[in-house]
Amino acid sequence: MAFFIVLGTCLVALAIALNVSWIIFHWRQVVPLVLGIILFGLLIAGMVINTIFLVREIRRNEQQDSFLNAITHELKTPIASIRLYLETLEKRPLDEAQRHEFYRVMLADTDRLLGTVEQVLKASQIRQVSSRQNWKEVDLAAVVRDALQLARLRQHLPEDAMYFGAEPPAGIMVMGNVEELRTAVFNLFDNAIKYSGEKKKIVVDLLAPNIDTVALRVRDYGVGIEPKELKRIFKRFYRAPNPLNREVKGTGLGLFMVRSIARRHGGDAYAESKGEGLGSTFTMRLPRVYRA
């Protein structure tokens, strides 16, 4: 990428030098002067646009490579684990308690596989044109409660590790697809859990700042995010550098799905953080269905 940026910069500089030279040698001839300025302007604009698109394409390819590496790991690890347990069951005599423990681990691995595949499929579906024929009024407070309980159960978290800052108000209704909204909420929780470090403290708030808006705010006290990364983390396949210096499971699709679902429902999603080690706050805003 650096090579193409430098090459584009040099070509633009060369075009500008030629343009200046043309103006100097033809400043008394109006027609050649005007035509030269226009043509050189178009040339410079074309090179700048070409360099921008080229750099974006390289960056997109790098993100896709990162995604393929992540998804390969997410698929390979549980498959290898299941194979190992199956080989053990086949070759060694085990008592009933050991067999049940092996079955439990293999079921957990298959759930992980299924979750990865479903996330990729949902991310693909989200990019397609939205259809509102299945939309209905959704109790967002109930969706958030269910997702909170599910996140605690899957990650084996105590209640004091992930909790409501205040009891969600009643009658928080939004118009949309309940499955998509459940996916967005769960991805917000999953992201907060992944980047909270060893000692997890996650505060969830469902707010109604006005009669037209509802906001889900998820605050963690984990690794934090550098300010320059706050907008990038919602891009497809993008994964921010991890200050924990350890591997974090994921495909780079979770936050992309959150923002895409929020925007499809007429809202938006954004992140706030004061920097590395200072925690993060993720907010998803949606239009509220208000009943007087």
Disulfide bonds with the S-S distance in Angstrom:
none
